[in-house]
Structures are given as structure tokens and as C-alpha cells.
Amino acid sequence: MGTLRDEEPTEVLDVLGRVCPYPLVLTKKKIEKMAAGSLLKVLCDAPASATDSIPKYAEKSKLGFDSVEVKDKGYWELYIKKS
């Protein structure tokens, strides 16, 4: 079985250049509007959001979560699956 990053995202949310708390706030709003089973790919360059607040939100909300740090481009790709 593959990881979430292997699936085609339903939607992509670009929060590059945004600082806390905006990446988390915008991610929450987007997830709320999406249908169950949808996959959201978030592009985020705020370390605190990418490594702490968004993963914690996904875990607390019992959402599927996976992340990839794209070091050469300086951002993370976060994958959140709505259950």
C-alpha cells in the first residue's frame, strides 16, 4: 500500500510566504469545505506550521497525514486526507 503522497490530490493549497497562524487557519478552512475521502496537498514554507501545528491538527482531527520536505526548494508538501 502506498502513502498519501502517492495519491493524486483532490485540491492543492499554496500557503507559501504565509507565517503562523495563517497556514493552519487556511488549511482548516479548506479541509472543512472538502468532501470525505478528499486529499489536500498543502505547500508550506513555515517550519512551525509544517512540522508542528498542521500535523498536530491532523492527528487531533483523526485525518490522514503525510509530509515531504522539499529541501532544494525550501518548503514542505503536506498531504491531508479527510475521513
Helices and strands as residue ranges (DSSP letters): G 4-6, E 11-14, H 22-33, E 39-44, H 47-48, I 49-53, H 54-60, E 64-70, E 75-81
